[in-house]
């Protein structure tokens, strides 16, 4: 009887290990997907920020419309704040 009880415990142990492995594999897959999404998000945000910087420089070098310059400045400020709060701080705190 002791041997039979030991086999059941061994099988339960194997089952629990398999369940844990499945959970870990699922978590690893989710982390990889999140990192890929974050990378794409970073590329998008940094591209937006860089584009608005280029536009602002081009406007400042010529006689540009003050409203366009103000809009570009506001958009650049928004992008900068968003990148600082949502991308750089997330990366520093989580990875």
N, C-alpha and C positions, 0 to 999 in steps of 0.2 A: 504494500500500500504506500509505503514511503517513496518507493521508486516511481510509482504512477503519479503521485502528487508532485514529485520533482519534475517529471516530464510536462505536466500541465503548466507549472510555473515557468519552465523553460520556454514553452510555446507562447505563453502570455508575454514573456519578456521579448521574444522575437517579434510578436505582433505589435507590441508597444514601440519597439525600435523602428519597425517599418512605418508605423503611423508618424513617429517623430521625424523620420527621414522624409516622408511625403510632405509634412508641414514645412520642414526646412527647405526642401526643393521649391515649394510654392513660394515661400518668402524670398528666396534667392532670385527667382524669376521676377517677382514683383519689384525687387530692388533694382535689378538690371533695367526693367522697363521704366521705372521712375528716373533713374540716372540718365537714360536716353532722352526722356521727355525734358528733363532739366537742361540737358545739353542743347537740345533744339530751342528751348525757351531762351537760354542764354544767347545763342546765336542771333535769334530774332531781336531781342532787346538791345544787344550791343550794336547790331546793324542799324536799328532805328536811331539809337543815340549817335552813332557815327555819321549817319546821313544828315541828321539835323545839325550837327556841328559843321559839316561841310557847307550846308545851305547857309547857315549863319555867317560863316567866314566869307562866302561869296557875296552875300548881301552887304556885309560891312565894308567890303572892298569897293563896292560900287555904290551909286546913289540909289539905294533901295527904298522901298516903301516902308515907312516906320511901323505900320500895322503888321506887315509880314514879319519884320524883324521881331516885334513883340510876341507874335504867335510862335515863332521859332524858339525864342528864349523861354517862353512858358512851356512849350513842348519838351525842350531839352531839360528844363528843370524837373518836369514831371518824370521824364525817363530816368534822369539821374537819381531822383528820390526813390522811384520804383525799383531800380537796379540795386541801390543800397539796401533797401528794406526787404526786398523779396528774393533777390538772387544772391548777392554777396553775403549777406548775413545768414541766409539759409545754408549756403555752401560751407561757410566757416563753422556754423554750429552743428551741422549734421554729417559732414563728410570730412 
